Amino acid sequence: MVTTRMGGISQPPFDSFNLAGHVGDVPEFVAANRALLRKHCPAEPMWLNQVHGNIVALADDIDSLVDADASVSFKPGTVCVVLTADCLPVLFCDRKGTRVAAAHAGWRGLAAGVLEASINAMQCEPCDILAWMGPAIGQKAFEVGDDVRDVFIRDLAESEAAFLPAQPGKWVADIYQLARLRMKRAGVVNVYGDGFCTYTDSKRFFSFRREGKTGRMATLIWRD
């Protein structure tokens, strides 16, 4: 499940279905929006304090807010969730539907290996994993410097194909391609999604790069 920015009660610049409590929105509005979301979930989502790293929490055991950028669940009804507004959300499940995971992958998290850590945490063969990439910033809008490009290419030479020159010392990066390459290296080849752009689609999506002060969407997964 993926939310959009529409359908909540938050006021500008968080209008209207902001689900993040750390961006400066009125806490009561966030709580009301989360209550609306809760109606569509089997349980309260296991919210994380996302830090742009590679820690994967076991959502089945979460009883308080933890620092992590991904979570995994092996039990029915546990809702894994990540918040994004340009970063890439990735959902995972195995073919038998016995385990699920959700990861928050901005460029720092991608470079740190949050997707690989999520795959490992699922404790099954990577070839049995299905992945879906949700709304993230599109390549034309995702300008980065030489430092970011170099980090990826040093780790995985094929990453060079995900960067196009924009201006001296600047590149536009395809975060979807970078994620596919890293998942492929980890053995996950059944990858779906992409084609969104949070930056250009202002009607549906929040975008931190576009607006600076803004809300966050949620991407969620659970097993029956």
N, C-alpha and C positions, 0 to 999 in steps of 0.2 A: 504494500500500500504506500502511496505517495500523496502527500497533501500539496496543495497550491497555496497561494497567498490569499485566496478568496474564501469567504464564508464565515469569517470570525467577527469579533467586536473591537479589535484593537484599532486605535486611531493613527493617522499619519504621524511619523513615517513608517509605522509598523502595520499599516492597514493591509489585510484586516485579520488574517488567520495566523498571527504570529504565535509560535509555540515555544519560544525560547525565553527563559527568565533572566538571562545575563546581558541583554542588549539595551536595557533602559526602558522597556515597556512597563506599563502599570501592572503590578503583580496580579491584581484582581482580574484584569483582562486576560492575562496569560492563563490563569487558572480556569477561567471560563472557556477559553479556547481548548484547553486540554480536556476539560470535561466534555466538550462537544466531540472531540476525537475519541475519547474513552468509550463512547456509545457504539463505536464501530470496531472495538477491539475486545478480545475475550478477557483481558485483564489490564491493569494499569501498565503502560509501557515502562520498561526499565531504562529510565533516563540516565545519561552519562554526563560527566564533566569533561568535555572534549578538549584535548590539549595539543592536537596536531602531532601525535606520536604514533607508536605501534603497539600499545598495550591492548590486549583483548580480555575483556571481563567475561566471566561465566554468569550470564544473565539469570540462570536458575537460582543462584545463591546471592544475588544482589539484595541487600536490605537497607542500603543508604546510597547516596550519590558517590560514585567512584570516579577517579581520573582514568579515563580510557577512551580510545577512539574506535572501538569495535566491541561487539559482544556476540556470544555464541550460546545457543540453547539446545538441549537434548530432550526437554520435557514439553508435552503438549500445553498450549495456552500461555507460555512465557513469551512476551512481546519484546523482541529486540528492536531498538530504534536508534537512529542517528539524526542530527539536525544539520542542515546545510543551507548555504545561500551563495553558491558558486562552486564550493568544493564538491567532489564527486561522491555520491552515496552508492555503495555496492551491496547488493543482497545476494546471499548464498543459500543453497540448499543441496542436499544429496538427492539422488534419483529416487530413493525409497521414501523420502520425506521423513527421515528419522532425526534430522538435525538441521538447524538454520543458523545464519549469522548475518549481521549487518555491520558495515564498515564505513567510516568517515575518512575520505581520502582526498585531502588537499595535496598540493605538491610536496609539502614537507612530510606528510604521512605516507604518501606514495614512495618517496625516496627512502623513508625510514623502514619501509617494508610492512605497512599495516595490512595490505592485502595478503601477503605471504603468511603473516602471523595469523590472520583470520583463517586461512586455508588450513594451516597446521593445527589450529585449535579445534577444527571440526573432526579431527581424528578419524578420517576415512581416506580412501584413495582419491587423489585429486581428479582422476579421470571420471569419477562418479559425481563430481560436484558441478552444479549449474550456477552460473553467476548472471546477475542482471544489473546494469549500470543505469542509475537514475539521472535526473536533471542536474547538469553542471554547466559551467561556463564553456562556451564554444571557442574553437581555436582562434577565430578572427578577433575575439575580444580579450584573449588571455595572453597579454604581453609580459614577458619575463626577461631577465638579464642573462648575461653570459654565465653568471655563477650558478643559476638554476639549471641551465642547459648542461653545463659541465658536470654537475652532480649526477644527473641521469646517465649521461654518456659514459662516464667513468665506470659506472656500475653495470651498464648494459649497453653495449655499442649500438645495438639496433635502435635505441631510443633516438638517435640522430634524425631518423625519418619523421619523428613527431614534432620537429621544430622547423619553422620557416622564418627566413630573415624578415625583419620589420623595419629596422633602422640600425645604424651603427651601434653595436653592443646590445641590441634588443632583438628578441625573437617572439613569435607567436607559437604557443604550445598547444598541442592536441592532448588534453588530459585523458580523453577516452582511449586514444592509441597507446599512450604511456601505460595506462592500466591494463589494456589487453596484452601488451608485451610482457609485463611483469607476471600476469596470471598465466600466460602461456609458458613462461619459464618455470613456473611453479607446478605445471602439469594440468592446469585448468584451461581447457580449450572450448568448452561449451559456454560461451559468453554472449549475452544478448543486451539489448538496449542501446543507448547513445543516440545521437541525433538531436538532442535538446540544446538550448542555449539559455541559461538563466539570465545572462546579461542583456540579450536583445529582446527577450519575451517578458516585458515588464508587466503585462497584464496578468500572467499566470504565476510568475516566480519572483521571489526576493533575490536581490543581487547585491552583495557587499561592495563589489567593485563599481557598480553603477551608482549606488546610493550612499555608501558609507554607513550611515546609521539606518538600519533596516531590520526586518524580522528574519525568521528562519522557518523553513519547511521541515517536515518530518518524513523520513522514509522508514517503513516498518515491515517486519516479517515475523511470523510465528507458525508453529506447526499445530495441526488439529490433534 
